[in-house]
Amino acid sequence: MQILSLDEVDSTQRYLLELLKSQTYQPPLAVITKCQFAGKGSRGNAWLESSDNLYFSFAIEKEHLPKDLKLESASIYFTYLLKELLAKQGSKVWLKWPNDFYLGDKKIGGAITNFTKGVLVCGIGLNTKSAPADFGQLDIEIENILTLEQYLKLFENPPQWKQVFRKYRIEFIKSKNFFTHINEEKISLKDAELLDDGSLICEGERIFGLR
């Protein structure tokens, strides 16, 4: 996968989407930056500017991903693969349903996934060097570009959804101490039931994780 490296950009995901729209580049493609000054989090929240943290976005055609991966579970799939890569290097990072990286009870990053014209575009931000107040920072030192290269290499022969989900199901119990937001409503995950496709039964309703 080709990687474009930038010194700074407002949003790696916005930049990547514009490249695809203009047909300047074709997927698979990734963009990484040293500084992102207008990144977006869940529900349109801003991800505050900071230099040298890990900010990247990548685009993969859906046909090149596992056949058993449901679109609604793409954020879980993409974030859990990165979580596993970091855990193998000694990190205690874990994944809160469906797209947030946590260390203990502190959020240290997250992902946003879009689907457009048969292409999944995922943007990931992770506090590797610094963190704003009330957020956490990754507990190991990594080289951002090397980590991205290792991560993208996983998609040369991507694991099946069921393989990833089998491990994520065990970790999901940690999410039960937290909340999620659906349509601007804050919902407790205490009694949520995780289904095989990555969706939840929560307060009698089925909710999905694509963000």
VMD Tcl script that draws the C-alpha trace (Angstrom):
set ca {
  {0.00 0.00 0.00}
  {1.35 3.42 -0.93}
  {1.89 5.82 1.98}
  {1.85 9.60 1.58}
  {3.71 11.36 4.41}
  {2.83 14.99 5.21}
  {4.33 17.49 7.66}
  {0.87 18.81 8.56}
  {-2.71 18.72 7.35}
  {-6.11 19.70 8.69}
  {-7.42 16.13 8.58}
  {-5.79 13.04 7.06}
  {-9.20 11.56 6.35}
  {-10.51 14.68 4.62}
  {-7.30 14.91 2.60}
  {-7.51 11.24 1.59}
  {-11.17 11.51 0.61}
  {-10.35 14.50 -1.59}
  {-7.56 12.55 -3.31}
  {-9.94 9.69 -4.04}
  {-12.66 12.04 -5.23}
  {-10.28 13.74 -7.66}
  {-8.98 10.34 -8.78}
  {-5.45 11.59 -8.19}
  {-4.72 8.32 -6.41}
  {-6.48 4.99 -6.19}
  {-6.86 2.65 -3.18}
  {-5.17 1.02 -1.44}
  {-3.64 4.22 -0.11}
  {-2.64 5.72 3.24}
  {-1.86 9.23 4.47}
  {0.14 9.96 7.64}
  {1.04 13.34 9.12}
  {3.25 14.74 11.86}
  {0.64 17.34 12.80}
  {-3.13 17.31 12.32}
  {-4.79 20.57 13.29}
  {-8.46 19.92 12.52}
  {-9.02 16.22 13.05}
  {-12.51 14.90 13.66}
  {-13.66 12.57 16.40}
  {-16.94 10.78 16.92}
  {-20.16 12.79 16.53}
  {-18.26 15.62 14.81}
  {-16.12 16.42 17.87}
  {-12.74 18.01 17.23}
  {-9.56 16.04 17.94}
  {-7.23 18.70 19.35}
  {-4.06 19.67 17.54}
  {-0.82 18.11 18.69}
  {2.46 17.35 16.96}
  {4.12 13.95 16.69}
  {1.14 11.89 17.83}
  {0.02 9.16 15.44}
  {-2.45 10.45 12.85}
  {-3.23 8.51 9.69}
  {-6.00 7.48 7.33}
  {-6.14 4.66 4.83}
  {-8.44 3.50 2.05}
  {-9.13 -0.12 1.08}
  {-11.65 -1.47 -1.38}
  {-14.24 -3.58 0.44}
  {-13.65 -6.48 -1.94}
  {-10.10 -6.79 -0.58}
  {-11.30 -7.25 2.99}
  {-12.65 -10.49 4.53}
  {-15.96 -11.65 3.08}
  {-17.38 -12.18 6.57}
  {-16.68 -8.58 7.65}
  {-19.92 -6.63 7.87}
  {-19.69 -2.98 6.96}
  {-21.23 -2.00 10.30}
  {-18.34 -3.64 12.14}
  {-15.48 -2.10 10.15}
  {-14.49 0.31 12.95}
  {-14.20 -2.55 15.43}
  {-12.18 -4.60 12.96}
  {-9.73 -1.84 12.04}
  {-9.15 -0.61 15.59}
  {-8.79 -4.07 17.11}
  {-6.08 -5.02 14.62}
  {-4.07 -1.95 15.67}
  {-4.77 -2.66 19.33}
  {-3.34 -6.18 18.88}
  {-0.24 -4.84 17.16}
  {0.41 -2.44 20.05}
  {-0.32 -5.13 22.66}
  {2.32 -7.40 21.10}
  {4.82 -4.61 21.76}
  {3.88 -4.49 25.44}
  {1.04 -1.96 25.58}
  {-1.96 -2.48 27.84}
  {-4.22 -0.56 25.45}
  {-7.76 -1.92 25.05}
  {-10.68 -1.18 22.76}
  {-13.93 0.31 24.01}
  {-16.88 -0.48 21.79}
  {-16.83 0.33 19.00}
  {-13.88 2.56 18.05}
  {-12.05 4.08 21.03}
  {-8.58 3.21 22.28}
  {-8.31 3.26 26.08}
  {-5.57 2.84 28.65}
  {-7.18 2.08 31.99}
  {-10.10 4.51 32.18}
  {-8.56 7.16 29.91}
  {-9.26 7.53 26.21}
  {-6.05 7.73 24.19}
  {-7.42 7.69 20.64}
  {-10.10 6.57 18.28}
  {-11.17 5.92 14.71}
  {-13.69 7.17 12.19}
  {-14.70 4.95 9.26}
  {-16.53 6.05 6.12}
  {-17.80 3.95 3.25}
  {-17.97 5.51 -0.20}
  {-18.27 3.92 -3.63}
  {-17.09 0.51 -2.51}
  {-14.13 1.88 -0.54}
  {-13.68 1.91 3.23}
  {-11.77 4.95 4.48}
  {-10.63 4.83 8.09}
  {-8.97 7.64 10.02}
  {-7.13 6.88 13.26}
  {-5.69 9.22 15.88}
  {-3.63 8.00 18.83}
  {-1.93 9.96 21.61}
  {1.58 8.54 21.40}
  {3.62 11.56 22.55}
  {1.24 13.90 24.37}
  {-2.38 14.18 25.47}
  {-4.81 16.97 26.38}
  {-6.33 17.18 29.86}
  {-8.58 14.26 30.80}
  {-7.09 12.04 28.08}
  {-4.39 9.40 28.31}
  {-1.23 8.64 26.39}
  {0.11 5.38 24.98}
  {2.20 3.48 27.50}
  {4.96 2.38 25.11}
  {7.24 4.25 22.72}
  {6.67 3.61 19.03}
  {7.95 4.95 15.72}
  {4.84 6.25 13.99}
  {5.74 5.45 10.39}
  {7.10 2.00 11.29}
  {3.94 1.21 13.24}
  {1.81 2.28 10.28}
  {3.84 0.10 7.91}
  {3.44 -2.90 10.23}
  {-0.26 -2.22 10.56}
  {-0.93 -1.88 6.84}
  {1.01 -5.06 6.14}
  {-1.75 -6.93 7.99}
  {-4.10 -6.12 5.12}
  {-1.99 -8.03 2.62}
  {-3.59 -11.14 4.10}
  {-6.28 -9.78 6.43}
  {-7.63 -12.09 9.15}
  {-11.27 -13.12 9.01}
  {-13.79 -11.14 11.05}
  {-14.61 -14.22 13.13}
  {-10.95 -14.55 14.16}
  {-10.80 -10.94 15.31}
  {-14.22 -11.00 16.93}
  {-13.46 -14.15 18.95}
  {-10.74 -12.23 20.79}
  {-12.61 -8.95 20.98}
  {-15.62 -10.66 22.60}
  {-13.45 -11.54 25.61}
  {-12.29 -7.93 25.99}
  {-15.75 -6.44 25.55}
  {-16.52 -6.85 29.28}
  {-14.32 -3.78 29.93}
  {-16.71 -1.65 27.84}
  {-19.55 -2.41 30.24}
  {-18.15 0.15 32.69}
  {-18.57 2.94 30.12}
  {-21.08 4.70 27.91}
  {-21.50 5.13 24.18}
  {-23.38 7.74 22.17}
  {-26.08 6.90 19.67}
  {-27.82 9.76 17.84}
  {-26.43 12.22 20.41}
  {-27.88 10.14 23.27}
  {-25.57 8.84 25.99}
  {-26.24 5.14 26.59}
  {-24.79 2.92 29.32}
  {-23.11 -0.29 28.14}
  {-23.57 -1.98 31.53}
  {-26.24 -4.42 30.34}
  {-25.37 -4.44 26.62}
  {-25.32 -7.77 24.78}
  {-22.66 -8.13 22.09}
  {-23.85 -9.99 18.98}
  {-21.71 -11.98 16.54}
  {-21.78 -9.24 13.90}
  {-20.37 -6.68 16.34}
  {-23.68 -4.92 16.98}
  {-25.23 -4.54 20.44}
  {-28.59 -5.13 22.00}
  {-28.79 -2.19 24.37}
  {-31.89 -1.05 26.25}
  {-33.98 -3.21 23.95}
  {-32.59 -1.76 20.73}
  {-30.00 -3.06 18.28}
  {-27.19 -0.60 17.64}
  {-24.25 -0.74 15.28}
  {-20.68 0.43 15.57}
  {-19.80 2.05 12.25}
  {-18.55 5.59 13.01}
}
mol new
graphics top color blue
foreach p $ca { graphics top sphere $p radius 0.5 }
foreach p [lrange $ca 0 end-1] q [lrange $ca 1 end] { graphics top cylinder $p $q radius 0.2 }
display resetview
